[in-house]
Amino acid sequence: MSQQRLLAAIMFTDIEDYTALMQRDEKEALNIRNRHRSTFEVTTEAFNGKIIQYFGDGTLSIFTSSVEAVKCAIELQRSFLEGTKIPVRIGIHVGDIVYTDEDIIGDAVNVASRIESCAVSGSVLISDKVHDQIRSHQDIKAKFLDAYDLKNVDAAMPIFAIANDGLIVPKPEEVKGKLKSVSNTKDTSNSKTKWFVIAMLVLALTIAGIFTIQHFNTQHTTPNELSIAVLPFENLSSEDDAEIFRDGITEDILTQLSKIKDLHVISRTSVMQYKNTKKTIPEIAKELGVSYILEGSIRKYGNDIRIVAQLIDAASDEHLWAENYDKTLTNIFSLQTEVSEEIVDALQINLSFEEEQGLAVIPTQNIEAYKLFIEGRNEVDKRNKESIAKSILLYKEAIALDPNYALAYAEIANSYYLETYHSGRDLAEASKLANDYLDKAEKINNNVSRIYSVKGLIYNIEGEREAAENAFKKAIQLSPNDLTARYQYSTFFYYTGQYKKQLEQAEIAYRLDPLSFPIANSYFNALLANKEFDRAQNLMDKIQARNDGSNKFVINRSYFRLYMDQQKFKKAIPHLKEIVKTQNVFNRFLGYCYIKTGDTLSGLSTIDSIHKNAHPREKSQQLAVVYSALKMNDSVFHYLDTSRNKQTSTLRRESDEFFYYLKDNERFKAILKSHGIDTN
């Protein structure tokens, strides 16, 4: 993707209270948006601007000239205020940006979006930098409003309103928008410091200089400390469907927060284990390794819902923020965004424009479709043939109610692919079905992380490495805390032999889901691949300590591999003895370890067991492994001979571990070559 850096005037617009209008009269809202876009396209082109992006009811565009940007904004507002009024807000800032084929990025973009949020309908607000560039143009009038502390902008920003005839000029106290929660700009009557700042600004402007006020915050939390778990909200209602909303609200807030790159968010798999828990906040925080906990409650009565949410500092067990939300079922969808924004404010996280847009996304406005989606997700968690099939039906019902529910399409794709594991569905058939639904989801909304994490999973399993990597990168870009993407990206790096990168992604996945056995085991495998034996040992000890016995085989297998890789054969034997009780194919390793510890008699006894119990297709190579420990080369060659052994993949995997001492032997090389294994 080509990109270039340039200086540009950046304009944001949006339609005020568009969401409320959509809920009242969807047809009228769409007509207004279409008229807004049509007017915007014609006028922007007339003033040499370029439309970068439409998002819902808003637009982002750039101009090479600040003067043309402001004149375009004036013309737009005059048009929007004629006839049936369209309540549009406009904000303009000028600064350095990085411009790509699809998007623009840079601090200037974030500042422009903040300024636009402070506008009222019918107004055009500009930064002091834009004002500097238009001051000599007599046909443009501007009025200084105040210096405002904008969210995630270090310095107080002087803001002006364009005051040409017909445009609205807000009063300084009417400027709300995305301002810092604690700001001296809100109350100037008793602030000597603020009046001094304004006086200095006036003085600076008269000499065409710019004076900025540096905002310091000594309590800012560094990104490394920003980690949070969203606990399942307490259900205080007895209504039948209240549990669905409890799960949905918890998971939706978690999903929204997962889009923030500077915030480490524990996955739903781990947090759902604390449903109805009696553990204290400090205990939970320690187990999950987080600094902050969000907890709350939900009480549903008819079509009304009351939600209480509170953010807690885990170290001190003190409340940083708490809020009550009274919602109806028809407006509950804004909750996830509101709570997420409150947490961002409380933790003083600097959001990019893309992150802000991500938080504003609401997957569906249909309450019945939403309920069906949550039920479908709960069925998937059960991980059996019947539940996976039921989840597909529920997701399809949700789509029937809301054909634009992109997330539901992505989950159908995931369930179809899960059926290859749980129902024996044909892999090629599952792949086609899944990709069809993913393509539909992508056409609806290509900013849904789940689409790309599922795509990456499918491509990865099917060996489409480049496509898999691109999908994982896209998923992580949209949601840095996407567990599926991180976990599968780790396996991608394992398949491609990039073990350091495998470990990097596996460690992130483990931090996101520390209570998941599969995720922890994946992290263990990555540590082993990187020969991080001490860390692998500590991790496996932790896994074993909290395991309920359901994963006994995998734990024993992991310990055996850990000790074999370190040639600690004596320690490996107890775990292998447990394994062979159910998987006699591991007899070859048990025999190998016996012989390496000097217990040749026990080693030879495993040869008898292999002869009696091994599958004919596997028997030859199993015997070859045991004889390699004895360095009985004629027997090794006999059992590795092509005519007796067809286990090429196993031989390729084990040749370095058990037969490495034969690497320079010509007969051994010939055997490898006959299996199509490169000996160079």
SULKA-V993283 format. One record per residue. N is the residue number from 0. RES is the residue in three letters. PHI is phi in radians with two decimals (* if undefined). PSI is psi as a letter, one per 40 degrees, with the letter a starting at -180 (999 if undefined). OMEGA is omega in whole degrees, -180 to 180 (999 if undefined). Layout:
BEGIN
n;res;phi;psi;omega
N;RES;PHI;PSI;OMEGA
N;RES;PHI;PSI;OMEGA
END
This chain:
BEGIN
n;res;phi;psi;omega
0;MET;*;h;-180
1;SER;-1.31;i;178
2;GLN;-2.60;i;178
3;GLN;-2.54;i;178
4;ARG;-1.78;h;179
5;LEU;-2.69;i;176
6;LEU;-1.63;h;-175
7;ALA;-2.55;i;169
8;ALA;-1.56;h;-174
9;ILE;-1.92;h;-179
10;MET;-2.07;h;171
11;PHE;-1.97;i;171
12;THR;-2.33;i;168
13;ASP;-2.73;i;-180
14;ILE;-1.64;h;-176
15;GLU;-1.15;h;177
16;ASP;1.02;f;-178
17;TYR;-1.16;d;-179
18;THR;-1.07;d;179
19;ALA;-1.12;d;178
20;LEU;-1.12;d;179
21;MET;-1.06;d;180
22;GLN;-1.24;d;-179
23;ARG;-1.37;d;-174
24;ASP;-2.64;g;-175
25;GLU;-1.09;d;-179
26;LYS;-1.10;d;179
27;GLU;-1.13;d;179
28;ALA;-1.07;d;179
29;LEU;-1.18;d;177
30;ASN;-1.09;d;180
31;ILE;-1.13;d;-179
32;ARG;-1.13;d;180
33;ASN;-1.12;d;178
34;ARG;-1.15;d;178
35;HIS;-1.04;d;-177
36;ARG;-1.17;d;-180
37;SER;-1.07;d;179
38;THR;-1.10;d;-177
39;PHE;-1.11;d;-178
40;GLU;-1.10;d;-178
41;VAL;-1.15;d;-176
42;THR;-1.22;d;179
43;THR;-1.06;d;179
44;GLU;-1.10;d;-179
45;ALA;-1.11;d;-179
46;PHE;-1.85;f;173
47;ASN;1.08;f;177
48;GLY;-1.61;i;178
49;LYS;-2.28;h;178
50;ILE;-1.36;h;-179
51;ILE;-1.62;d;-172
52;GLN;-2.80;h;165
53;TYR;-1.78;h;174
54;PHE;-2.45;h;-179
55;GLY;1.08;b;-178
56;ASP;-1.73;e;-174
57;GLY;-2.12;i;179
58;THR;-2.44;i;173
59;LEU;-2.27;h;180
60;SER;-2.50;i;179
61;ILE;-2.30;i;179
62;PHE;-2.36;i;176
63;THR;-1.39;e;-179
64;SER;-2.24;h;176
65;SER;-1.13;d;-180
66;VAL;-1.08;d;179
67;GLU;-1.14;d;178
68;ALA;-1.08;d;-179
69;VAL;-1.20;d;179
70;LYS;-1.12;d;176
71;CYS;-1.09;d;-180
72;ALA;-1.09;d;179
73;ILE;-1.09;d;-180
74;GLU;-1.10;d;178
75;LEU;-1.06;d;-177
76;GLN;-1.14;d;178
77;ARG;-1.07;d;179
78;SER;-1.18;d;-178
79;PHE;-1.22;d;-178
80;LEU;-1.57;e;179
81;GLU;-1.52;i;177
82;GLY;1.05;b;176
83;THR;-1.27;h;-172
84;LYS;-1.21;i;172
85;ILE;-1.97;h;-174
86;PRO;-1.35;g;-175
87;VAL;-1.80;i;174
88;ARG;-1.93;i;-179
89;ILE;-2.34;h;176
90;GLY;-2.31;i;-178
91;ILE;-2.34;h;174
92;HIS;-2.47;i;178
93;VAL;-2.16;h;-180
94;GLY;3.14;a;-178
95;ASP;-1.40;h;179
96;ILE;-2.31;i;169
97;VAL;-1.84;h;-173
98;TYR;-1.90;h;177
99;THR;-2.00;a;180
100;ASP;-1.13;d;-172
101;GLU;-2.07;e;-168
102;ASP;-2.78;i;170
103;ILE;-2.26;i;178
104;ILE;-2.36;i;179
105;GLY;2.44;i;180
106;ASP;-1.02;d;-179
107;ALA;-1.07;d;178
108;VAL;-1.14;d;179
109;ASN;-1.10;d;-180
110;VAL;-1.11;d;180
111;ALA;-1.05;d;-180
112;SER;-1.15;d;178
113;ARG;-1.16;d;-179
114;ILE;-1.08;d;179
115;GLU;-1.04;d;-179
116;SER;-1.15;d;-179
117;CYS;-1.45;e;-177
118;ALA;-1.28;i;171
119;VAL;-1.94;i;-178
120;SER;-1.07;h;-180
121;GLY;1.57;e;-177
122;SER;-1.95;i;173
123;VAL;-2.22;h;178
124;LEU;-1.84;i;-179
125;ILE;-2.32;i;177
126;SER;-1.44;i;179
127;ASP;-1.11;d;180
128;LYS;-1.16;d;176
129;VAL;-1.16;d;-180
130;HIS;-1.03;d;179
131;ASP;-1.01;d;-174
132;GLN;-1.54;e;180
133;ILE;-1.94;e;-170
134;ARG;-1.05;d;-177
135;SER;-1.49;e;-178
136;HIS;-1.66;h;-173
137;GLN;-1.16;d;-179
138;ASP;-1.46;e;176
139;ILE;-2.03;h;179
140;LYS;-1.87;i;-180
141;ALA;-2.40;i;179
142;LYS;-2.22;h;178
143;PHE;-1.24;h;179
144;LEU;-1.71;d;-177
145;ASP;-3.14;i;170
146;ALA;-1.76;h;-173
147;TYR;-2.09;i;174
148;ASP;-1.52;g;180
149;LEU;-1.39;i;178
150;LYS;-1.01;h;173
151;ASN;1.07;f;174
152;VAL;-2.07;h;-171
153;ASP;-1.10;d;-174
154;ALA;-1.68;i;174
155;ALA;-1.07;h;-173
156;MET;-1.93;h;172
157;PRO;-1.18;h;-177
158;ILE;-2.14;h;178
159;PHE;-2.05;i;173
160;ALA;-1.95;h;174
161;ILE;-1.25;h;-170
162;ALA;-2.01;f;177
163;ASN;-1.12;i;-177
164;ASP;-0.96;h;176
165;GLY;1.65;e;-179
166;LEU;-1.55;i;179
167;ILE;-1.50;h;175
168;VAL;-1.98;h;-178
169;PRO;-1.22;i;172
170;LYS;-1.25;i;-178
171;PRO;-0.92;d;-178
172;GLU;-1.32;e;178
173;GLU;-1.43;e;-180
174;VAL;-1.30;h;-178
175;LYS;-1.95;c;174
176;GLY;0.96;a;-175
177;LYS;-1.58;g;178
178;LEU;-1.81;i;178
179;LYS;-1.12;i;-174
180;SER;-1.13;d;177
181;VAL;-2.05;h;-173
182;SER;-2.58;h;176
183;ASN;-1.26;e;180
184;THR;-1.30;e;-176
185;LYS;-1.30;d;-176
186;ASP;-2.44;h;-174
187;THR;-1.70;e;-171
188;SER;-1.13;d;-176
189;ASN;-2.00;e;-176
190;SER;-1.93;h;178
191;LYS;-1.11;d;-180
192;THR;-1.08;d;-178
193;LYS;-1.11;d;180
194;TRP;-1.16;d;177
195;PHE;-1.11;d;179
196;VAL;-1.07;d;-179
197;ILE;-1.11;d;178
198;ALA;-1.04;d;178
199;MET;-1.12;d;178
200;LEU;-1.10;d;179
201;VAL;-1.05;d;179
202;LEU;-1.08;d;-179
203;ALA;-1.12;d;-179
204;LEU;-1.14;d;-180
205;THR;-1.20;d;178
206;ILE;-1.89;e;176
207;ALA;1.05;f;175
208;GLY;-1.90;i;179
209;ILE;-2.23;h;178
210;PHE;-1.99;h;180
211;THR;-1.95;i;-179
212;ILE;-1.85;h;-180
213;GLN;-1.36;h;179
214;HIS;-1.71;h;180
215;PHE;-1.85;i;177
216;ASN;-2.39;h;-174
217;THR;-1.33;e;-177
218;GLN;-1.82;e;-180
219;HIS;-1.11;h;-179
220;THR;-1.63;h;-180
221;THR;-1.25;i;-178
222;PRO;-0.95;d;-179
223;ASN;-1.10;d;-179
224;GLU;-1.64;e;-175
225;LEU;-1.53;g;177
226;SER;-2.43;i;-172
227;ILE;-2.54;i;171
228;ALA;-2.12;h;177
229;VAL;-1.73;h;-177
230;LEU;-1.31;i;177
231;PRO;-0.98;h;-180
232;PHE;-1.14;i;180
233;GLU;-1.32;h;-180
234;ASN;-1.60;h;-179
235;LEU;-1.77;e;-177
236;SER;-1.98;i;178
237;SER;-1.77;e;-179
238;GLU;-1.20;i;-172
239;ASP;-1.04;d;-175
240;ASP;-1.64;e;-179
241;ALA;-1.13;d;-179
242;GLU;-1.11;d;178
243;ILE;-1.09;d;-180
244;PHE;-1.21;d;176
245;ARG;-1.02;d;180
246;ASP;-1.13;d;-177
247;GLY;-1.11;d;-179
248;ILE;-1.11;d;179
249;THR;-1.01;d;-175
250;GLU;-1.26;d;-180
251;ASP;-1.20;d;177
252;ILE;-1.11;d;178
253;LEU;-1.05;d;180
254;THR;-1.10;d;179
255;GLN;-1.10;d;-179
256;LEU;-1.11;d;-179
257;SER;-1.14;e;-180
258;LYS;-1.41;e;-175
259;ILE;-1.65;h;-172
260;LYS;-1.22;d;-178
261;ASP;-1.57;e;180
262;LEU;-2.13;h;178
263;HIS;-1.57;h;-171
264;VAL;-2.07;h;180
265;ILE;-1.18;h;-175
266;SER;-1.24;i;-179
267;ARG;-1.14;d;-179
268;THR;-1.03;d;-179
269;SER;-1.36;d;-175
270;VAL;-1.21;d;-179
271;MET;-1.18;e;176
272;GLN;-1.27;e;179
273;TYR;-1.78;e;176
274;LYS;-1.10;h;179
275;ASN;1.05;f;-179
276;THR;-1.27;i;175
277;LYS;-1.83;e;-178
278;LYS;-1.23;i;180
279;THR;-1.41;i;179
280;ILE;-1.04;d;178
281;PRO;-1.05;d;179
282;GLU;-1.13;d;-180
283;ILE;-1.13;d;-179
284;ALA;-1.05;d;179
285;LYS;-1.16;d;-180
286;GLU;-1.13;d;-177
287;LEU;-1.63;e;179
288;GLY;1.21;f;-179
289;VAL;-2.13;i;180
290;SER;-1.65;d;-176
291;TYR;-2.32;i;178
292;ILE;-2.22;h;170
293;LEU;-1.85;h;176
294;GLU;-2.30;i;-180
295;GLY;-3.10;a;-180
296;SER;-2.51;i;178
297;ILE;-2.32;h;175
298;ARG;-2.26;h;-178
299;LYS;-1.88;h;176
300;TYR;-2.45;h;-176
301;GLY;1.19;b;179
302;ASN;-1.65;e;179
303;ASP;-1.93;i;179
304;ILE;-2.36;h;172
305;ARG;-1.96;h;179
306;ILE;-2.05;h;174
307;VAL;-1.98;h;179
308;ALA;-2.23;i;179
309;GLN;-2.54;h;180
310;LEU;-1.76;h;-173
311;ILE;-2.14;h;172
312;ASP;-1.36;h;-172
313;ALA;-1.13;d;-177
314;ALA;-1.16;d;-177
315;SER;-1.75;e;-176
316;ASP;1.03;f;-180
317;GLU;-1.86;i;179
318;HIS;-1.40;h;177
319;LEU;-1.59;d;-176
320;TRP;-2.84;i;176
321;ALA;-2.59;i;-178
322;GLU;-2.68;i;173
323;ASN;-1.81;h;178
324;TYR;-2.21;h;175
325;ASP;-1.82;h;-174
326;LYS;-2.22;i;165
327;THR;-1.80;i;-179
328;LEU;-1.04;d;-177
329;THR;-1.34;d;180
330;ASN;-2.09;e;-179
331;ILE;-1.21;d;-173
332;PHE;-1.18;d;178
333;SER;-1.33;e;-175
334;LEU;-1.04;d;-176
335;GLN;-1.02;d;179
336;THR;-1.23;d;-178
337;GLU;-1.07;d;-179
338;VAL;-1.13;d;180
339;SER;-1.05;d;-180
340;GLU;-1.16;d;178
341;GLU;-1.13;d;179
342;ILE;-1.15;d;177
343;VAL;-1.01;d;178
344;ASP;-1.12;d;-177
345;ALA;-1.10;d;-179
346;LEU;-1.61;e;178
347;GLN;0.92;f;179
348;ILE;-1.59;h;177
349;ASN;-1.47;h;-180
350;LEU;-1.62;i;171
351;SER;-1.38;i;177
352;PHE;-1.06;d;-180
353;GLU;-1.09;d;179
354;GLU;-1.17;d;178
355;GLU;-1.08;d;178
356;GLN;-1.12;d;179
357;GLY;-1.10;d;180
358;LEU;-1.17;d;-177
359;ALA;-1.42;e;-177
360;VAL;-1.27;h;175
361;ILE;-2.03;h;-173
362;PRO;-1.05;d;179
363;THR;-2.65;i;174
364;GLN;-1.93;e;-177
365;ASN;-1.70;h;-173
366;ILE;-1.15;d;180
367;GLU;-1.23;d;176
368;ALA;-1.10;d;179
369;TYR;-1.09;d;180
370;LYS;-1.10;d;179
371;LEU;-1.12;d;179
372;PHE;-1.11;d;179
373;ILE;-1.09;d;177
374;GLU;-1.08;d;179
375;GLY;-1.09;d;180
376;ARG;-1.15;d;177
377;ASN;-1.15;d;178
378;GLU;-1.16;d;180
379;VAL;-1.03;d;-178
380;ASP;-1.08;d;-179
381;LYS;-1.29;d;173
382;ARG;0.94;f;171
383;ASN;-2.45;i;-174
384;LYS;-0.98;d;-176
385;GLU;-1.19;d;-176
386;SER;-1.20;d;179
387;ILE;-1.13;d;178
388;ALA;-1.08;d;180
389;LYS;-1.16;d;-180
390;SER;-1.07;d;180
391;ILE;-1.09;d;179
392;LEU;-1.10;d;-180
393;LEU;-1.16;d;178
394;TYR;-1.10;d;180
395;LYS;-1.14;d;176
396;GLU;-1.12;d;178
397;ALA;-1.09;d;180
398;ILE;-1.16;d;178
399;ALA;-1.06;d;179
400;LEU;-1.42;d;179
401;ASP;-2.40;g;-177
402;PRO;-1.11;e;180
403;ASN;-1.80;f;-179
404;TYR;-1.45;g;-173
405;ALA;-1.03;d;-178
406;LEU;-1.11;d;179
407;ALA;-1.17;d;176
408;TYR;-1.04;d;-179
409;ALA;-1.11;d;-180
410;GLU;-1.25;d;174
411;ILE;-1.07;d;179
412;ALA;-1.02;d;180
413;ASN;-1.10;d;-179
414;SER;-1.15;d;177
415;TYR;-1.02;d;-179
416;TYR;-1.27;d;176
417;LEU;-1.10;d;180
418;GLU;-1.13;d;177
419;THR;-1.16;d;178
420;TYR;-1.57;d;-170
421;HIS;-1.77;e;-177
422;SER;-2.22;e;-179
423;GLY;1.28;f;178
424;ARG;-1.08;i;180
425;ASP;-1.00;h;-174
426;LEU;-1.09;d;-179
427;ALA;-1.11;d;179
428;GLU;-1.13;d;180
429;ALA;-1.08;d;-180
430;SER;-1.07;d;-180
431;LYS;-1.14;d;179
432;LEU;-1.06;d;-178
433;ALA;-1.08;d;-178
434;ASN;-1.17;d;176
435;ASP;-1.06;d;-180
436;TYR;-1.22;d;178
437;LEU;-1.14;d;177
438;ASP;-1.11;d;178
439;LYS;-1.12;d;180
440;ALA;-1.09;d;-177
441;GLU;-1.14;d;178
442;LYS;-1.16;d;179
443;ILE;-1.30;d;-177
444;ASN;-2.74;h;-178
445;ASN;-1.57;e;177
446;ASN;-1.98;f;178
447;VAL;-1.76;h;-176
448;SER;-1.00;d;-175
449;ARG;-1.03;d;178
450;ILE;-0.98;d;-172
451;TYR;-1.48;d;175
452;SER;-1.21;d;177
453;VAL;-1.26;d;176
454;LYS;-1.03;d;-180
455;GLY;-1.06;d;177
456;LEU;-1.00;d;-178
457;ILE;-1.16;d;179
458;TYR;-1.04;d;-177
459;ASN;-1.11;d;-180
460;ILE;-1.15;d;-178
461;GLU;-1.49;e;176
462;GLY;1.41;e;177
463;GLU;-1.51;g;-168
464;ARG;-1.12;d;-177
465;GLU;-1.12;d;179
466;ALA;-1.12;d;179
467;ALA;-1.10;d;-178
468;GLU;-1.09;d;179
469;ASN;-1.09;d;180
470;ALA;-1.16;d;180
471;PHE;-1.11;d;179
472;LYS;-1.08;d;179
473;LYS;-1.15;d;180
474;ALA;-1.08;d;-177
475;ILE;-1.24;d;176
476;GLN;-1.09;d;-179
477;LEU;-1.32;d;-179
478;SER;-2.58;g;-177
479;PRO;-1.03;e;-180
480;ASN;-1.79;f;179
481;ASP;-1.26;h;-174
482;LEU;-1.11;d;-179
483;THR;-1.03;d;-180
484;ALA;-1.10;d;-179
485;ARG;-1.13;d;-178
486;TYR;-1.11;d;-179
487;GLN;-1.27;d;176
488;TYR;-1.11;d;176
489;SER;-1.08;d;179
490;THR;-1.16;d;175
491;PHE;-1.01;d;-179
492;PHE;-1.21;d;175
493;TYR;-1.15;d;-180
494;TYR;-1.06;d;-177
495;THR;-1.66;e;175
496;GLY;1.25;f;179
497;GLN;-1.76;g;-166
498;TYR;-1.25;d;178
499;LYS;-1.15;d;178
500;LYS;-1.21;d;175
501;GLN;-1.02;d;-179
502;LEU;-1.13;d;-180
503;GLU;-1.03;d;-179
504;GLN;-1.27;d;179
505;ALA;-1.13;d;180
506;GLU;-1.19;d;177
507;ILE;-1.08;d;179
508;ALA;-1.05;d;-180
509;TYR;-1.14;d;177
510;ARG;-1.15;d;179
511;LEU;-1.28;d;-175
512;ASP;-2.43;g;-172
513;PRO;-1.22;e;-178
514;LEU;-1.76;e;-180
515;SER;-1.54;h;180
516;PHE;-1.14;d;180
517;PRO;-1.05;d;-180
518;ILE;-1.19;d;178
519;ALA;-1.11;d;180
520;ASN;-1.17;d;176
521;SER;-1.11;d;177
522;TYR;-1.11;d;177
523;PHE;-1.04;d;180
524;ASN;-1.07;d;179
525;ALA;-1.19;d;176
526;LEU;-1.08;d;180
527;LEU;-1.12;d;-180
528;ALA;-1.08;d;180
529;ASN;-1.73;e;179
530;LYS;0.99;f;174
531;GLU;-1.56;g;-169
532;PHE;-1.19;d;-180
533;ASP;-1.11;d;179
534;ARG;-1.15;d;178
535;ALA;-1.12;d;179
536;GLN;-1.10;d;-180
537;ASN;-1.08;d;180
538;LEU;-1.15;d;-178
539;MET;-1.17;d;176
540;ASP;-1.09;d;179
541;LYS;-1.18;d;179
542;ILE;-1.07;d;-179
543;GLN;-1.13;d;-177
544;ALA;-1.09;d;-177
545;ARG;-1.81;e;-178
546;ASN;-1.40;i;-177
547;ASP;-1.60;e;179
548;GLY;1.72;e;-177
549;SER;-1.30;e;-178
550;ASN;-2.03;f;-175
551;LYS;-1.01;d;-178
552;PHE;-1.07;d;-177
553;VAL;-1.12;d;180
554;ILE;-1.14;d;177
555;ASN;-1.08;d;179
556;ARG;-1.12;d;-180
557;SER;-1.17;d;178
558;TYR;-1.09;d;179
559;PHE;-1.02;d;180
560;ARG;-1.13;d;179
561;LEU;-1.03;d;-177
562;TYR;-1.34;d;177
563;MET;-1.10;d;-179
564;ASP;-1.11;d;179
565;GLN;-1.71;e;-177
566;GLN;1.03;f;174
567;LYS;-1.68;g;-170
568;PHE;-1.14;d;-179
569;LYS;-1.13;d;179
570;LYS;-1.23;d;-179
571;ALA;-1.29;d;-172
572;ILE;-1.02;d;-179
573;PRO;-1.01;d;-180
574;HIS;-1.24;d;178
575;LEU;-1.17;d;179
576;LYS;-1.11;d;176
577;GLU;-1.25;d;-177
578;ILE;-1.13;d;-174
579;VAL;-1.21;e;176
580;LYS;-1.12;d;-180
581;THR;-2.09;e;-178
582;GLN;-2.30;g;-175
583;ASN;-1.23;e;177
584;VAL;-1.10;e;179
585;PHE;-1.45;e;178
586;ASN;-1.00;d;-179
587;ARG;-1.09;d;179
588;PHE;-1.28;d;178
589;LEU;-1.10;d;178
590;GLY;-1.07;d;179
591;TYR;-1.04;d;-178
592;CYS;-1.17;d;178
593;TYR;-0.97;d;-176
594;ILE;-1.14;d;-179
595;LYS;-1.16;d;177
596;THR;-1.61;e;178
597;GLY;1.67;e;180
598;ASP;-1.60;g;-175
599;THR;-1.13;d;-178
600;LEU;-1.06;d;178
601;SER;-1.13;d;178
602;GLY;-1.09;d;180
603;LEU;-1.17;d;179
604;SER;-1.15;d;178
605;THR;-1.21;d;177
606;ILE;-1.10;d;177
607;ASP;-1.07;d;-179
608;SER;-1.11;d;179
609;ILE;-1.11;d;179
610;HIS;-1.03;d;-176
611;LYS;-1.41;d;-166
612;ASN;-1.96;d;-173
613;ALA;-1.25;i;174
614;HIS;-1.14;h;-177
615;PRO;-0.93;d;-178
616;ARG;-1.26;d;-175
617;GLU;-1.86;e;-170
618;LYS;-1.04;d;-173
619;SER;-1.03;d;-177
620;GLN;-1.26;d;175
621;GLN;-1.03;d;179
622;LEU;-1.13;d;180
623;ALA;-1.07;d;179
624;VAL;-1.10;d;-179
625;VAL;-1.12;d;-179
626;TYR;-1.16;d;178
627;SER;-1.16;d;177
628;ALA;-1.16;d;179
629;LEU;-1.48;e;-176
630;LYS;1.00;f;176
631;MET;-1.55;g;-168
632;ASN;-1.11;d;180
633;ASP;-1.06;d;178
634;SER;-1.23;d;178
635;VAL;-1.04;d;-179
636;PHE;-1.11;d;-180
637;HIS;-1.02;d;-176
638;TYR;-1.44;e;176
639;LEU;-1.55;e;-177
640;ASP;-0.97;h;-175
641;THR;-0.94;d;-176
642;SER;-1.20;e;-177
643;ARG;-1.87;e;-174
644;ASN;-2.46;h;-179
645;LYS;-2.02;e;-176
646;GLN;-1.50;g;-176
647;THR;-1.08;d;-177
648;SER;-1.09;d;179
649;THR;-1.19;d;179
650;LEU;-1.11;d;179
651;ARG;-1.04;d;-177
652;ARG;-1.24;d;-171
653;GLU;-1.78;e;-176
654;SER;-1.11;d;-179
655;ASP;-1.30;d;-175
656;GLU;-1.48;d;-173
657;PHE;-1.87;d;-175
658;PHE;-2.02;e;-176
659;TYR;-1.07;d;-178
660;TYR;-1.13;e;180
661;LEU;-1.76;e;-171
662;LYS;-1.02;d;-179
663;ASP;-1.72;e;-179
664;ASN;-1.37;h;-175
665;GLU;-1.13;d;-180
666;ARG;-1.15;d;178
667;PHE;-1.15;d;178
668;LYS;-1.04;d;180
669;ALA;-1.11;d;178
670;ILE;-1.11;d;178
671;LEU;-1.05;d;-179
672;LYS;-1.09;d;180
673;SER;-1.15;d;177
674;HIS;-1.60;e;-179
675;GLY;1.37;f;-179
676;ILE;-1.74;h;-179
677;ASP;-1.20;h;-179
678;THR;-1.82;e;-179
679;ASN;-1.38;999;999
END
